[in-house]
Each structure stands twice: as C-alpha cells, then as structure tokens.
Amino acid sequence: MGSTQTADNSLYDTLSDSWWDERSLLNLLKTTVNPWRVPYFARLLAQHAAIDSPLNLLDVGCGGGLLAEEFASLNCYVTGIDPSEQSLVTARAHAQQQGLEIAYHCGFGDALPFPEASFDVVSCCDVLEHIEDWQATIAEISRVLKPGGLFLFDTINRTSYSWLVNIVIAQELPLTRFMPRNMHVWHMFITPDELRSGLRKHGLHQRDLVGASPKGSPLHALKAIRGFKRGHMTAEEVGAVASMRPSRNVRGSYMGYAVKPR
Ligand SMILES: C[S@@+](CC[C@H](N)C(=O)[O-])C[C@H]1O[C@@H](n2cnc3c(N)ncnc32)[C@H](O)[C@@H]1O
C-alpha cells in the first residue's frame, strides 16, 4: 500500500489496439462495467435531453471509445478526449466501422482544449483514479460544462475491500491476477467524501451515488476471471456471469452524477 507509486497510464498505449478485442483485458470494461453504468447514464440523459435536440457530450479519458460509442448511440453529439493517441487511432477506426460520428482529440483532462460552457454533459468514467491531480480535471470539467449541465462519473473507492479486490486479487496474487501491476494504485482511489468535496470546490453539486455488486456470486466471478486469464473464456462470456449491477455497496466502484447550477 505504498504511496509513492502512480498508476501506469502507459499501459493504454501498450494495449491500445485491444479495446474492442473480446480476448483483451480492456474489453472487460465493455462487458462487465458498461452493463452497470450505461443504463443508469441513459436514464439521466433521457431526463436531461430537450425533445428532439441531441445533447452535446464530452467524454474525458475516452480510451478506445467503449463508452463514447454508447453515448453516440443514445442520440448525443459526442466528443472524446484522451492522452493515449494510440488508443484514439483504435477509437476512430471503430467508430468509422460502426458508422458513428465521434470527434476524438488527444489531450489531458486538466487542460481541455474547449471554450467554457461548451457541453451539455461531460462524462469521466474509470479515469479520475488514474490521475494524480484529479481535482484539476474536475475544475476543467466544470469550466467546459454549460450552466445546468450534467457531470457523469464512475470511479473506485479507497477501502480495504477495494485493496483486496482491485489490487491483491486483480493485480498481485499469481493464482488470480489478470491485470498488469500498477494499472491501479490503491492510494489513488478516491473516497465518495473526497469526490463530493472536490466537486463542490469546483462548483459542481453531487446529486446521486450508486454502488456496485457482482451480478453472480463472487465465486462465479473468480472462476470466470480464471477462465478468462487462461484464454478459455471471452470478455463477453465473463460479462454474462460476472458483470456489475447497481447496488448500495460503495466499498468498491461507484458512479453518480453532479450538476452545474444555472
Ligand atoms: C480505464 S480507462 C477508461 C476508458 C473509458 N473511460 C471507459 O470507461 O471505457 C482510463 C483512461 O484514462 C485515460 N487517462 C489517463 N490519464 C488521463 C488524464 N490525465 N486525462 C484524461 N484521460 C486520462 C487513459 O489513457 C485511459 O484511456
């Protein structure tokens, strides 16, 4: 649990061509995390949208576009930004294949190259826990959001549970590990209280928080991950038995939204 290490974000360049590959680690975001967050975000977007007018949405830390494409399918004009240029090559190619128009830019969350008040919605999902000064990214998100705009997020809580699951089981134990070391670093995880006060400091009011639990039993999830690690199961097959579902348990991943007051 040392506190000097930072998350190794070069992994997103190394793994950049694998976002949409069903045998790849990054594809688990699509098959196990999207089933949890996309229906929740879709409901919020539907409530927020004015009739017949698509929302202008920025996805910060879009990677290969696994979530950006979902937003584009939900009648949003999507812009994605990520520092991994190589991931953006994959994102652009995939969106084109799907016939989706998404504007992808290379850049960091703490220096968004957009004028203030340019987006109805900004999302930043599974990203803040990868950024040392995540509050600088929140400040930028608040700046580019229109008054009345929505900020959608998910991230990982810093608890003994997340240390066990996300670090020890996922990255360290030889029998179970399926993620490279330092993909996540425990001390960079963010508690809901820290996030809430970071949002408030930058003028965003948090409105909701939803936790996550595995869809099946934890034992099923572990078995599926072992199968995936050995190449016996695809990410899709893992998702079928071990995707996340909304719950009140915020010991690990949690999602929510905040608004920028008018
Ligand atoms: C776990 S992936 C999440 C990808 C996508 N948001 C999703 O949920 O499918 C984390 C992403 O954050 C990006 N990232 C890392 N540091 C960042 C920063 N300072 N600003 C914006 N994005 C960053 C990485 O390049 C990577 O694509």
The ligand as an SDF file (V2000), in Angstrom:
LIG
                    3D

 27 29  0  0  0  0  0  0  0  0999 V2000
   -9.6530    2.5920  -17.5180 C   0  0  0  0  0  0  0  0  0  0  0  0
   -9.5430    3.5770  -18.9380 S   0  0  0  0  0  0  0  0  0  0  0  0
  -11.1970    4.1430  -19.0950 C   0  0  0  0  0  0  0  0  0  0  0  0
  -11.6270    4.3540  -20.5280 C   0  0  0  0  0  0  0  0  0  0  0  0
  -13.0780    4.7830  -20.7130 C   0  0  0  0  0  0  0  0  0  0  0  0
  -13.4020    5.9670  -19.9820 N   0  0  0  0  0  0  0  0  0  0  0  0
  -14.0180    3.6670  -20.2960 C   0  0  0  0  0  0  0  0  0  0  0  0
  -14.5340    3.7230  -19.1820 O   0  0  0  0  0  0  0  0  0  0  0  0
  -14.2000    2.7400  -21.0850 O   0  0  0  0  0  0  0  0  0  0  0  0
   -8.6910    5.0130  -18.3580 C   0  0  0  0  0  0  0  0  0  0  0  0
   -8.4080    6.0340  -19.4550 C   0  0  0  0  0  0  0  0  0  0  0  0
   -7.9750    7.2630  -18.8380 O   0  0  0  0  0  0  0  0  0  0  0  0
   -7.0360    7.8410  -19.6830 C   0  0  0  0  0  0  0  0  0  0  0  0
   -6.2490    8.8490  -18.9360 N   0  0  0  0  0  0  0  0  0  0  0  0
   -5.1650    8.6620  -18.1680 C   0  0  0  0  0  0  0  0  0  0  0  0
   -4.7340    9.8420  -17.6700 N   0  0  0  0  0  0  0  0  0  0  0  0
   -5.5820   10.7960  -18.1350 C   0  0  0  0  0  0  0  0  0  0  0  0
   -5.6590   12.2120  -17.9990 C   0  0  0  0  0  0  0  0  0  0  0  0
   -4.7600   12.8950  -17.2550 N   0  0  0  0  0  0  0  0  0  0  0  0
   -6.6630   12.8690  -18.6250 N   0  0  0  0  0  0  0  0  0  0  0  0
   -7.5790   12.1870  -19.3630 C   0  0  0  0  0  0  0  0  0  0  0  0
   -7.5320   10.8450  -19.5380 N   0  0  0  0  0  0  0  0  0  0  0  0
   -6.5610   10.1600  -18.9330 C   0  0  0  0  0  0  0  0  0  0  0  0
   -6.2100    6.6600  -20.1890 C   0  0  0  0  0  0  0  0  0  0  0  0
   -5.4320    6.9580  -21.3370 O   0  0  0  0  0  0  0  0  0  0  0  0
   -7.3190    5.6370  -20.4290 C   0  0  0  0  0  0  0  0  0  0  0  0
   -7.7940    5.7010  -21.7450 O   0  0  0  0  0  0  0  0  0  0  0  0
  1  2  1  0
  2  3  1  0
  2 10  1  0
  3  4  1  0
  4  5  1  0
  5  6  1  0
  5  7  1  0
  7  8  2  0
  7  9  1  0
 10 11  1  0
 11 12  1  0
 11 26  1  0
 12 13  1  0
 13 14  1  0
 13 24  1  0
 14 15  1  0
 14 23  1  0
 15 16  2  0
 16 17  1  0
 17 18  1  0
 17 23  2  0
 18 19  1  0
 18 20  2  0
 20 21  1  0
 21 22  2  0
 22 23  1  0
 24 25  1  0
 24 26  1  0
 26 27  1  0
M  CHG  2   2   1   9  -1
M  END
$$$$
